[in-house]
Amino acid sequence: MAYDNLQLDKGLYTAQGGFTQALERVDPSANYRGTPLEGLDAYERQLKRFGIRPGGASSDRVEKFFQNSSTAALFPEYVTRAIRQGLERSQALSGVAATTTVIDGTDYRSLLCSPDVGEFAGAAATPEAQALPVRTIRTKEQLVNMKKFGTQLNISYEAVRFHRLDLFTVLLRNMGTELAQLLLGEAVEVLLNGDGNPGTEAVSVAASGGALSYSDLLALWNRFDPFTMTTLFAGSAMAQQVMNLPEMRDAYAGLDFHGTGKLITPLGAELVKTSAMPGGKLLAFDKNAALELVKAGDIVTDFSKLIDCQLESAAVSVTAGFAKLAHGAAVVLE
């Protein structure tokens, strides 16, 4: 069936995999190889079908989505994609999880490796004819604490009638950025205090006292074995102390910061300033080993209200949680 003959309705949002995947099943992108429509997914082909321009200075007004029931059915997916762009634009959140697991429900247990990688690191080679050391991987006792993060969207008639989609997209992306910040706060909480299972809290290192010193950073770095300290999370005051260290003011160490604004510590880890960090603490972790992000599906947009009521009010949310994967992969200086 050609893309310009598809029947669109809100029932596609309840299909397995969501709206775009439901469209792809009846209108596969593979059928358009070698055509002018190559490179567009099934949803983008529907925008082209109805002449809806969602971006750029000549973008359409929001009301273009409400020409008829078919175009209205496209609008919730537009909202979801714009908010997802804001979520994915958050570099701090994108670099916090070693892996992401998407589940259908809200009950999920992560895996536990025993003994922990850090505890196993000092094991000697196995002598000939001797049994190999035993590692056990099993499900954890406690469920991942899944939480809903979202916002209620109330839009006036004037916003729909007179404003362009390009502006609307920017606002929706900002909402996605806010959701990313909320998720980042949850990630910091799990990195510091664990996921509810025994022994999942961060390893603690005591500061030398007074202002932060380079020796404190070395003590933090020295606790990573066999993991690598890839990322440092700090609040505003602590990040300022790190940047004020003499080693950070060195011309070579500060070259990237002065040229690009990207914060790099003398020890090669990325420094991320975030309000999610409690004051007086510096959190270091290995982004490739510390956390699992668990998501209950994708971003959920209240499609019924968006289609039937033309954006009077709708809820946008994401349900997610984090599981700690390795005890020694997160260390806190306090």
Secondary structure, 3 states (H helix, E strand, C coil): CCHHHCCCCHHHHHCCCCHHHHHHHHCCHHHHCCCCCCCCCHHHHHHHHCCCCCCCCCCCEHHHHHCCHHHHHHHHHHHHHHHHHHHHHCHHHHCCCCEEEEECCCCCCCEEEECCHHHHCCCCCCCCCCCCCCCEEEECCCCCCCEEEEEEEECCHHHHHHCEHHHHHHHHHHHHHHHHHHHHHHHHHHHHHCCCCCCCCCEEECCCCCCCCHHHHHHHHHCCCCCCCCEEEECHHHHHHHHCCHHHHCCCCCHHHHHHCCCECCCCCEEEECCCCCCCCEEEECCCCCEEEEEECCCEECHHHHHHCCCCEEEEEEEEEEEECCHHHEEEEC
